[in-house]
Amino acid sequence: MVKYVIKRILLIIPIILIVAILIFTIMYFTPGDAARTILGNQATQEQVEALMESLGLNDSYFKQLLNFLDQLFLHFDFGTSYINGTSVMSTIISKLPNTLLLAAMALAVQICVGIPLGITAAFHQNKWQDILCTLVALLGASIPAFFVALVLILLLSNNLHLLPSYGIGSWQNWVMPFLAVGFSGLGPVARQTRSQMLEVIRSDYIVTARAKGLSQKTIKYKHALPNALIPVVTGMGNSFGNALGGTVVIETAFSIPGVGLYMYQAIGNRDLPVIRGGVIVISILFCLVMLCLDLAYAFIDPRIKAQYEKK
């Protein structure tokens, strides 16, 4: 098991290398002038050329790429922000807890709301409980997070004045972001849980458990749910990864100082080190989430754990 974990961690290195090359290439060939954006339209061409020379933007593509990879993999440094002049690495680390908290909120809603919705819908198939749960899941999967955020701000903040619309000063500031990111994430998990539970409850061992007279609760949570969880956990991991990338929208809507808002502001200012650093950090987190999913499979299914121990 330990050997397998070490192999998976080492596998993250080539993945991050590919991501680093891709994001550098995309930003290099994206139209726009970083030096002009930094200095503004009033700057002379000589000032722009001098800044580009000092930032190394006049170098060839391959020279800039090698410098970037050397800085990233040998010195573990994302560089310095063009706009603020601060270390990108230290700034991202300071803002990362807020982004992780938002993603954890989405995961908590998926576990506490999405899975029970799917179980309820499956065990009351074609009844009103199934229709209601399916409707909630479809709404959660169909309505974008930014639209939910705007509706919540208009309703709870602007009209009813119940909650603050921005910032992270108190727990009240987190209520609307929690609702927005959570509602958008529960839909896919609820639908996946319902689908898997419907497949499992038709299995022979579930029929046998009912014939033995076991209670509905025991059948649900001891026999059916563990066997339906692996595809559901996979979906939850993907949703958690999407939540990490999608926090740009929620953080911007509620002015939460996280990695998403930091990247959004950097895109507008063409702050290349911040954009590249943010994408790489999110990629690393997503890889770690996938590793945690694989380990979770081992706890859910002993057969998978036995396979891991052989590797």
N, C-alpha and C positions, 0 to 999 in steps of 0.2 A: 504493500500500500504506500509506504513512504517512498519507495523507488518510483512508483507511478506518479506521485505528486511532484517529485523532483523533475521527472521527464516533462511533465506538463508545464512546470514553471520555466524550464529551459526553452520550451517550445514558444513561449511568449516573446522571446528575443527576436527571432526572425519575423514574427508577425508585426511587432512594433517597428522593425526595420523597414518592412514593406509599407506600413502606414506612414512612416516618416518620409519616405521617398515620394509617396503619392501626394501627401499634403504639401510638401515643398514644391513639387512639380506643378500642382494645381495653382498654388498661390503665385508661383513664378510667372506662369503664362497667363494669369488673370489680368485683363486690362486694368490700368491704373498706375499712378505715380505716387509711391509712398512718400518720397521727399517733398513733392508738391503739396500733398495732403497735410504733412506735418507743418510746413512753413506757411501755407496759405497762399492765396492768389496774389498777394501783394509782394511776394518774394521775387527777386530777380533770377534770371536763368543761371547766373554765376553762383548765387547762393544755393540754388537747387543742385547744381552740379557738384559743389563742394560738399554738401550733405550726403549726396549719393556716394561720393568717393569715401567719405568717413565711415559710412555704414556698410561699405563693401558691395553696394548694389550695382556698381559698374563692372564687377567681375563677371566672368563667364558663368553659364549655368552650372557646369560641372565643378568649377572651383567653389562656387557658393554652396553647392550641395555637399561637397566633401567637408567644407568648413562646418556646415550645419551638423552633419553626422558625427564629425570629430567632437564637436561641442556637446552633442547629446549623449553619445555612447561612451566617450572616454572621460568626459568631465561632468557628466550628469547635470548639464546646465541648458536651459531653454533660451538663454540670452537675456537681453535687457529690452524693456519696452521702449519703442520709439517715442511714444507720447509722454510717458511719466518718468522715464529714466530709471525705473525700479526693476529689480530682479523678477523675471516672469515666474520662476520656480517658487520663490518665497511668497509672491502674491497669490498664486494658484493654491498653494498649501493653506494660506490663511482663509481663502474663500471656499475651499473644498468642503468643509463640514456642512455649510448651508446647502450645497448641492446634494451631498449624500443624504442629508435629512429629508429633502424633498423626495428623492428616489426611494428612501426607506418608507416614507408616508405612502407612496404608491404601492409598495410591496405589502405594507400592513393592511391596506384596504383590500387588496387582492386576496389575502389570506383570510381576513376576518369577515369580509362581505362577499367577495366573488365566489369563493369555494362553497360556503353555505347556500348561496343562491343557486349554484349549479346542482348541489345535492338535492335541495328542495324541489327544483324543477324536474330532476330525473325520477325521484320517488313519487311525484304527483303528475306523471306524464299526461298531457292533454287535459288537465284540470285547470281551474282558475289560478292555482298557485304556479303551475308551469307557465301559463300565459303571462302572468305578472312578472315573474322572474326573467323570462325571456325578453319581455319588453324593456325592462330595466337594463339588461345586458346589451341589447341592441342599441339603446340610447347611449350607453356608455361607450360602445365601440364606434358609434357613428358620429357623435358630436365632438369636434376638435377641442382640445384643452384650452386654446386661447379664447374660443367662444364661451365656454363655461366660465372662464376667468372674467371675461367682460360682463357677462350676465350677473355674476356674483357681485362684482364691484358696483354695478348700477343699482342692483336690488338692495344688497345688505349695507353698502357704504353710502352711496349717493342719496338713495331714497329713504331708507329706514335708519341710517346713521347708527347701525349696531356695531360695526367693525371697522377698524382702520383699513384703508385701501392700499397702503404701501409700508415698506420698512419691516424691521424685525425687532422692534423695541420691546414687545411683550408677547405672551402666548397668544393673545388675540390676533396679532399680525399673521399668525400661522394658520388660522382657521380657514380662511378662504383659499390660500394655496393648497392646503390639505384636501379640501373638498374638490378643487379643480383637478389636481393631479390624480387624486384617488378615483373620482368618478370616471375619468377617461381610461383608467387602467383596469377597472374591474370587469368590463364587458368581455374582452377576449378570454379571461380566466374563467368566468362564469359559464360561458358557452362551451369551452373546452372541458370543464368539469362535468357539465350536463351530458355532453356527448360520450365521454369516457365512462361515466357512471351508468348510462343506459346500456352500454355494451357489456359492462361487468355484471350488472344485476340479472342479465339473461344467462349468465354462465351456470354450468351444472353445479358448481360448489355452492353457489348462492341458493339455488333451488334446494339443495341438500340441507343447507343451514336453516332454511324456512321449514323444511319437513321435520327437522329436529325440534322445532318449536322455539328457536332462538328469538329474542326480542328484536324489534325493528332497529333499535338503537345499536345493538351489537352487530347486526348484519351490516348496517350503514358504515360504522366507524372502525370495526375490527376486521371485517372481511372484504367489503366492497371498496372502501376508500383507499386503503394501501395499494391495492392492485390497479387503481385508476390514477394514482398520483404521479407516476413517472412522466407521462405526456403533459400533465398539468404543471408539474414543476418546470419542465422545459419551457412551456409558455410563459410561466412567471419569470423565469430568468431572462427571456427575451424582452418581456415587458419592462423588467427592471433596467435592462440595458437601454431600451428605448427611452425610459424615463430619465436616465442620465443624460442622454443627448437632447431630449425634449425639454429639459429644464430651462433652456434658453428662452422659450416662450413664457413660461410661468414666472421666471425670475425677472424678465423684462416687464411683464404685466404688473407685477406687484413690487417692483423695485427691490428685489432681494439681492443683496451683494454676494452672489455666488459665481461659480465659474462660467455659467451660461450668460449672465449679464456682462461679465468681464469680456467674454468672447464677442458678444453682440456689439459692445462699444468698440472693440478692436477692429471688427469688420468695417464699421463705419469710418474709422480713422486709418484703415489699412495698416494696422499695427501687426506686421507679419509675425514677429516672435511670439506674441500673445496668441494669435490664431493657431499657429503650429503647436505651441505648447499645450493649449487647451484640448485640441484634437487628440494629441498623443496621450495625455492624461486620461481622457475619457476612454480611449482604446485600451489602455492598461487596465482600467477599472472593469471594462467589459470582459476582458480576458480572465480576470480574477473571478468575476461573477460566474463565468462558464466553468471555471475550475471548481468553484463551490458547488455548482449544480452537479457535476460529476461525482463529487464526494457525497452529496445528498442522495444520489441514486443508490450508493452503497448502503446507506442506512435504511432506505425504503425497501430495497430488494436484496436479500442475502446472496442471491445468485450472482448479482453484479459485483458485490464485494469480493466474492471468491475469484472472479475473473481479474479484478484489480490486484489481488494479492499474488496472482501468478505472473503479473507483468513486472 
